Structure formats: structure tokens, C-alpha cells
Amino acid sequence: MSMTKSSSYIRFLNLIDVLDRINPGKKLDSIEESLLDKIVLSFHAKQSILVGDLISMSELGSQATLHGRLKNLSAMGFIKMAANEDGRKKEVVPSKIALKRYDEISKCLEKAVKAS
């Protein structure tokens, strides 16, 4: 089998797999991954995102499911929830651990692409 450009993604997946083994107990399911992506994207865009915004993402699951996943992300230390100005709504922000994870994923992507 010849090495093609498409193998960059395979290398990337292998590097991510190694990352997950280095941090056992921090493995996210696809719903948690999607929620965290949304939280980090909002954070980088300097837009606040509320718990209500996240649990209304019906394409990812029911409100109960999404609320449970947010609790998991919080318990694993990936997110922090803080009351916003109005006090009744909770704003969700990524923790240093989450930002470090995205930094590590970026490095994996760069490594995979450079190797091609």
C-alpha cells in the first residue's frame, strides 16, 4: 500500500489514541467531545455560552443527556460553570486542562501533516 495524503488522517488518529492513553480517565464520548468543541470555539471567539445554549443542542441528544454530559465534563475538570451578570444563568468556560488538550490535539495534527 502506498503512502498517500489520506494517511495523514490515519497518523492523526493514532497520535490522538496515544494522547488518550497518556491521560486515562479523561476519555470523552462523542457528545462530550462535541460540547467541549462548542465551548472552546465560543471561548476563542470571546462569546459567552450558557448551559441553556448547550442543552438546547437537540442534534446531540436530549436535554437530560446533555446536562449529564456537562456534569461529566465538569467532574473531569474540562469546564467551569459560573453565574453570569444576571445571576440566574450559568456561563460555561473551558478550564486550563481543556485548553491544554486542544493544544495537544493541535500538535498531533501538525505532526501528522508534517510527516506526509
GILIN-V701497 format. One record per backbone hydrogen bond with DSSP energy under -0.5 kcal/mol. CO is the residue of the C=O (numbers start at 1). NH is the residue of the N-H. If there is no record, write none. Layout:
co & nh
CO & NH
CO & NH
//
This chain:
co & nh
2 & 4
4 & 7
5 & 8
6 & 9
6 & 10
7 & 11
8 & 12
9 & 13
10 & 14
11 & 15
12 & 16
13 & 17
14 & 18
15 & 19
16 & 20
17 & 21
18 & 22
19 & 23
21 & 24
23 & 26
29 & 33
30 & 34
31 & 35
32 & 36
33 & 37
34 & 38
35 & 39
36 & 40
37 & 41
38 & 42
39 & 43
40 & 44
41 & 45
42 & 47
43 & 46
49 & 92
50 & 54
51 & 55
52 & 56
54 & 57
56 & 58
57 & 60
57 & 61
62 & 66
63 & 67
64 & 68
65 & 69
66 & 70
67 & 71
68 & 72
69 & 73
70 & 74
71 & 75
72 & 76
73 & 78
73 & 79
74 & 77
78 & 95
80 & 93
82 & 91
84 & 87
89 & 84
89 & 91
90 & 51
91 & 82
93 & 80
95 & 99
96 & 100
97 & 101
98 & 102
99 & 103
100 & 104
101 & 105
102 & 106
103 & 107
104 & 108
105 & 109
106 & 110
107 & 111
108 & 112
109 & 113
110 & 114
111 & 115
113 & 116
//
